[in-house]
């Protein structure tokens, strides 16, 4: 019997960043979904029920913060790990991420080993 792959949604509008993340996650044996904007991210969470979300802060349409607020309004997604991927490394941004319901954050440029450890830690809490 094969083990079910854990599903991760990447919400990222930058093609290069999204593709790089997708390749790294697929090499680490994750099932990967993609969203190019905040609305797609919210819709994909509701439809596909990923195990974890990598959320860019600056997305077209609704940003990552608003997308997270909408996701958190639904009871079944209140504990869904949402890791923000951001180039903004200041206290105000981190406070906003936490206030919105972001589970964690990682700064760009991403060290994939650090991200992988973070993902695995959050997924282990949900097992």
GIJOBEL-V696704 format. One line per field, one symbol per residue. phi: phi as a letter, one per 40 degrees, with the letter a starting at -180 (. if undefined). burial: I if it has 9 or more other C-alpha atoms within 8 Angstrom, else O. Layout:
# GIJOBEL-V696704
phi = ???
burial = ???
This chain:
# GIJOBEL-V696704
phi = .cccccbbcbbaccdccccccdccccccgbcbbbbcaccccccccccbfccabbbccbbcgcccccdcdcccccdcbcbccbbcbaccbbddcccccccchccaaaccccccccccccdcccccccc
burial = OOOOOOIIIIIIIOOOOIOOIIOIIIOOOIIIOIIIIIIIIIOIIOOOOIIIIIIIIOIIOIIIIIIIIIIIOOOOIIOOIIIIIIOOOOOOIIOIIIOIIIIIIIIOOOOOOOIOOOIOOIIOOOO
